[in-house]
Amino acid sequence: MGIVGIVLIVVGLVGVGYAVGQLIRLRGEVRRLDVELREAADRADALPPDLVAALGSGQRRVIAIELLNPFELAGRSTWFAKPLAAVTPDLLRNVVNQRAVSLFREKSVDFGVQADVTLHHAE
């Protein structure tokens, strides 16, 4: 009975090892396919997936605004923006973008513009 138990344990360990190897291989394949998909979308000038989900592929027209100087804008608002930009640039960029979205919402109302102002992440 002891030999049968040892054989079953060894077979189980081999099966687990095989499954882990397949999982690692499949994760690598998913990453490779994701890179290929993004490259193909870039070549085709396709919209990022979050924009396609939000807008569809119909006849809607969209105005896109990219803030090219978020750190400079943050530096104008507060003195600690420069040290924060050095430590957490993504966090600061997100804060500036959120502030810009809220400003655009407020100002569009002032001019009587009905707009859906949202923030999308393009890669």
N, C-alpha and C positions, 0 to 999 in steps of 0.2 A: 504494500500500500504506500510506503514511503517513496519508492521509486516513481510510482504513478503521480504522486503529488508533486515531486520535483520536476518531472517531465511537463506536467500541466503548468507549473509556474514558469518554467523556461519558455514554453510555447506562448504563454500569456505575455511575458516580457518581450519576446520577439514581435508579437502582434502589436503591442503598445509602441515599441520602437519603430515599427513599420508605419503605424498610423501617425506618429509624430513626424517622421520623415516626410510623409505625404502632405501633412499639414504645412510644414515649412516650405515644401516645393510649391504647393498651391498658393500660399501667401505671396511668394516671390512672383509667381505667374500673374496674380492679381495686380501687384505693383507694376509689373512690366506692361500689362495691358492698359492700366490707367495712364501710364506715361505715353503709350502709343495713341490712346484716345485723345489726350490733351494736345499732343502734337498734331494729330489729324484735324482737330477742331481749330487749332491756331492757323493751320494752312488754309482751312476753309472759311476763316473769319467767322466762325460760329459764335453765338452768344454763350456766355458761361451758363452752366446748368441751372443755377438759381434764378437767372434772368429768364430762361426759357420756361421754368416752372411758374414764374410770376406773370410773365407777359404772353406766353404762348408763342405761336409763330404766325399770328394773324396780321391784321392791318394796323395795329397800334403803333404810334410814333412815340419815341422816347428821346428825351434830351439827357445825355449823360454828362456829369460834371466830375472831374477828377481834381482833387486838391493837390497841387504840385508842391506846395510849401507848408505842410502842416506844422512843422516844428517852428518855423518863423511866426506863423499865426499864433501858436501857443505861447511863444516867447513874448508876443505883444500883450497877451492877456495876463500873464502871471510871471513872477520872477523865478519861480522854481521849475519852469518848463525845460530850460536847458539841462540842468542836472537830471531831471526825470527822463529826458530824451536819451541821455547817455546810458541810463540804467534800463529803462523799459520803453523802447521806441514804439513797439506795437501797441502798448497800452495808451501811450500819449496820442498816437495816430488815431486810435479808435475813439478817444475822448473828443478830439478835434472834429472828426467826421460826424459824431453824434451831435455835437454842438452846431455844426454847419447844417445838418438836416433840420434841427429845430429852428434855426434862423430862417432857412428857406421856407419852412411851413408858415412861420409867423409873417414873413414879408409877402408871401404869395396871397395871404388873406388880405393884407393891407391894400393890395392892388386889385382885389376882386378876382384873382386867379383861382380856379378850382383845380387843385393838383394833388396827386397822390405822391408824396415825397417819401421814398424809402431808400435804405442803404443796402447795396448789394456788393458782394465781394467777388471781384474778378481776379483771375490768376494770370 
